Amino acid sequence: MATILYTLVGSCLNKLQGIITDEAILILGVKDELEELQRRTDLIKSSLTDAEARKMEDSTVEKWLGQLRDVIYDVDDIIDFARFKGSVLLPDHPVSSTRKSNTCTGLSISSCFSNIRTRHEIAVKIRSLNKKIENISKDEVFFKLNRTQTNGKGSAWTPIESSSLVEPNLVGKEVLYACRELVDLVLKHKESKDYKIAIVGTGGVGKTTLAQKIFNDKKLEGRFDKHAWVCVSKEYSRDSLLKQVLRNMGIRYEQDESVPELQRKLRSDITDKSFFLVLDDMWRSEAWIDLLSTPLHAAATGMILVTTRDDTIARVIGVDHTHRVDLMSANVG
């Protein structure tokens, strides 16, 4: 989770750095709140690689990463939301073109209060996210991670780099062989309405590693209209999960949209297209059956790759092929 999360955090920090002095943000008056959000997010980032290395031996770390992931997705949403709302208030925006200024001068009372509400709404959302990140950074898990770094004991927690997954040894050969086999299976069934593959195995045996190799394989480049990698996790939010799918597929949505509205957007955008979806670390079949299967059925073709510890989940969602993973390496998760 943290490998993908680390990339997302880095992306959010880059976005924050780029928009803090943006005119669309300055007009909202939330520069201080965004700078605080940037500072807190950057502080958390330094602990992610250690958290990834420790999550398999400590369930509290895995839960902490899940909570952080949900907040970071919200951070990504609020950045786009603030940029859009701020741009609407700019004089050269079509909506604002008839306004005399960006203050209440020359505006109707309703327009004036609408602008004030917009600024207040965004400021409240950002402060709420700052509070959530503050709580995450006060968690005992974060203090444990920082103590390990400070004491110089972090070397025992080896960060998992993608380049280390294909070393020319037995483990690397096993990963490469399985990857080739499953990529060929994906290509063979890429025209199917909804072909499902499950990678099943206990925690820490290399399910996610193998799924990442398949997802990034060059043979699959350009084969599907839409791609999405979604970390499902044990406890998930229905709307957050849908937003992950929409975001990864490049589908725009409003932050306050309901689950049915998000499902309709997914169905509308995916209609008559092809997709490749990875549902990583799936603990409950409902994530597919109740939430994603109906809107994604509108696609012309679909490839679904699931990683799970539970054979029952694979059976319930109706997978067409199951690949079982034995222990590959103590460092592979």
N, C-alpha and C positions, 0 to 999 in steps of 0.2 A: 504493500500500500504506500509506504513512504517514498519509494522511488518515484512513483507517479505524483504523489503529494508534493515531494520536493520540487519537481518541475512546475507544478501549479503554483506553489508558494513563490517561486522565483518569478514566474510570469506575472503574478499579482503585484509583486514588489516593483517590477519594471513598469507596469501600468501606472501604479501609484506615483512613481518618480516622474513619469511623463505627463500626468494630468494635474498634479498639484498646482502648477503655475499656469495651467490652461485657463483661458478667458472664460470658458463655460463653467469652470469650477469656481473661479474667483467671484463670479456674479452670484453664486449660491451662498457665499460666505461660510464655506465649510473647510477652508484650507487648513486651519488648526486641527480640526477633527481628523482629516485625512493624513496629516503629518504624524499624528499620534497613532493612527492605524498602521502607518508604514513602520514606525519605530517598533511597535509591539510585534508586528508580523516578522520583522527582521530578527528580533530577539529570539523568537520561537524557531526560526529556520535553522539556527546553528545546532539544534538538538535532534534534527530529524534522522540523520544517518545512524546515530547511536540508537535512536528509538526503533528504527527498522531492524537493527541487528538483535535487539533484545525482545522484540514483540512475541517471538515464538516461545520464549521461556517464561514470559510474564504476561498474563492475560490483561493486567491493568494497563500495560503499555499499549497493547492492541486497542483497547477501548479508548484510551487517551488519543491515539492516532485517529480513530474514527470520529471522535468529537471534534478534533482539530480540522479534519477533512471537511466536515459539514460546514464549519464556520468559514473556512477558506473559500468554499464554493459561494457562500453568501457574500464574502468580500468581493469576489469576482463579479457577482451580480450587481452589487451596489456601485462599483466603479462604472460599469456600463450605464446603469440607471441614472447616476448623477451626471455623467457626461451628456446623456440625451436630454435630461430635464433642464440642465444648464444651457445647452445650446438653443433650446426653445425660447429662453428668455433673452437671448442676444438680439440686438437690433436688426441684424441682417437675416435672421431666420424668417421664413415665410409666415409663420404664425405671429411673429412679432413685428412684421413689416409695417403695419398700420399704427403701431404704438409710437408715441412721441419720445418715450424714454423707458428705461428699465426700472425706474422708481414708480411710485404710485402716481406721480405727476402726469396728468393727461390720460390716465386710465380710468375706466369705470370702477365703481366700488367693488363689483364682483371680480374684475380682473386683478385689482390690487390685492384683495384677500386671497385670490387663487395663487398669486406669486408668493405671498407670505406663507401660505400653507405648504407650497412646494418646497421652499427653503427649510421650513420647520420639519417637514416629513423626512427629508433626506438627512438633516442634521441628527434627528432622533434615531434613524436607522444606523447611522455611522457610530453614534455614541453607544448604541446597543451592541454593535459588533465589537467595539473597543472593550466593553465590559465583559463580553464573552471570552475574548482573547486574554484579557487580564485574569479571568477566573481559570482559564486553561494554564496560564503561566504560573498560577499560584498552586496548582495541583501538585500533590506529593510526587507524582511521576516526573514532572518537569524538574523538581529539585533533585531527585535521584539522578537524573540524566546529567544535570549540571555538576553534581558532586563528583560523578565518575570522571567527567572531563577535567575538573579542577584537580583531582587527586592523581591524574595521569594514568588512570586505569582503563581509559577508553580503548586502548589497543586490543583488549580482549573482545570488544564488540566490533567485528569486522564489517565495514560497510559493503553492501552487495552491489558491485558495479556490473553493468551488463557485459563488459568485455571479459570478465572473469568466468562467464557462464559457458564459454566455448573453448576452454583450454584443451589442448590435445591429449587428454587422458581418458580413462575409462568413462568418467562421469560426463565429460564433454561429448564423447562419442555417443553415449546413450541419449543425451539431449538432442544432438543433431539428427540421429537416426529417427527418434520419435517425431521430431519436428518435420522432417522430410515426409514421413509417412502420413502425418495429419494434414500437412499442406497439400499433398497430392489428393487426399480425401476431400478437402475443401474445394479444390479445383474440379474434381470429378462431379461434385454435387452443387456447384455454385448456381446452377439454373433451377434448383429445387425451390418449391414455394417456401418452405421453412425447414431446413435441415439442421438438426441439433447434434452437437458433439459434446460429450462430457469428459473432462479430465478429473478422475476420482482418486483420492488418496488421503492419508492422514496428514495432519498439520506438519509443515516443514519438510515435505518430501520433494518439492520442486514443481508443484502444479502451476503456480503463477509464473515461474521461470519459463516453463515450456509454453504456456499460453502467450507470453510476451514474444517469444521467438516466432511463434506462428503468426501473431498479429502483425509483426514488423517484417515478415519475410518478403523479399523483393518480388517473388513470384506472384504475390497477391496485389502488388501495386497496380492501381487502375482497374482492378477487377470488379469493384463494387462502387456504387454511387455514394454510399454513406458508410462511415466507419464510426464505431464508438466503443470505448473501453470503460466499463462501469464497475467500480468496487462496491459490491452489495453489502457486505459485512453482516454481522449477527443482528444488530439493531439498526434498522434503516428507516428513514422518513420517506413516505410515498412521494410527496412533492419534490423532495431533494433528489430522489432517485430519478424521477422523470426529468428534472432539470439537468441532471448529469447527462442523460441520453441526448436531450435536445441540444445542450451546449456542445457536446462532442460531435454531434452531427451537423453543427453550424446552423441550427434553427433558432430564430429569435423568439423570445417570450418576455412577458412582463413579470416582474418579481412577485407580484401579489396574485397571480393567476391560480385558480383552484386546480385540483387534480383532474377533473373532467375537462377543463379548458386546456390544460397541458396535453392531455391525451388526444384531444381533437386536433391540436396543432401538430402533434407527431403524426397522426393519421393523415392529415392533409398534406404534409410535406413529403411523406414517405410513399404516398400513393404512386403505383406503377414504377417505383425505383427499386434498386437492389441495395442490400445492406449487409454489413458484417458486424455483429455485435458480440462483445465478450462480456459475460457476467462473471466477474471474478469473486471468489470467496463467498459462494452462495450458500446460505444456511436455511432459507425458507423458500419453498416452491411458489408461494403467493406472489413473490416479486415478478415472476414471469406470468403465471396463470391469471392473476387478478389485475395486474397493472400494465404489463407490456404486450402480452400476446394479441389482444384485440386491436389496438391501434396499429401494431406492426403487421397485422394480417393484410393490411391494405397494400403492402409492398408487392412488387412483382415477384421478387425472389429474396430469400433471406437465409443467412448463415448465422447460427447462434452457437457460440462456444462457451461452455459453462465449466468453471472449476468449483469443486465442492468436496467436502469430506464425507458426504452422506450419499450412499447408493440410492436411498429411497427418493431423494430429490431428483436424481437423474431419471428414475423410473416414472415418477409422478408427472414430470414435465414432458415425458415422452421422447427421450433422446434416441437418435437413430444409431449412434455409435458411442461406445464407452471405452476410454483409454485409461487403464489403471497405471498409476505411478508408484513405484517402489522408492525406498530411500535412495536419493542420488548423492547427496552430500550434506554434511552437518551445516554447511553455510548456505545451502540453497533452500529458498522458501517458496 
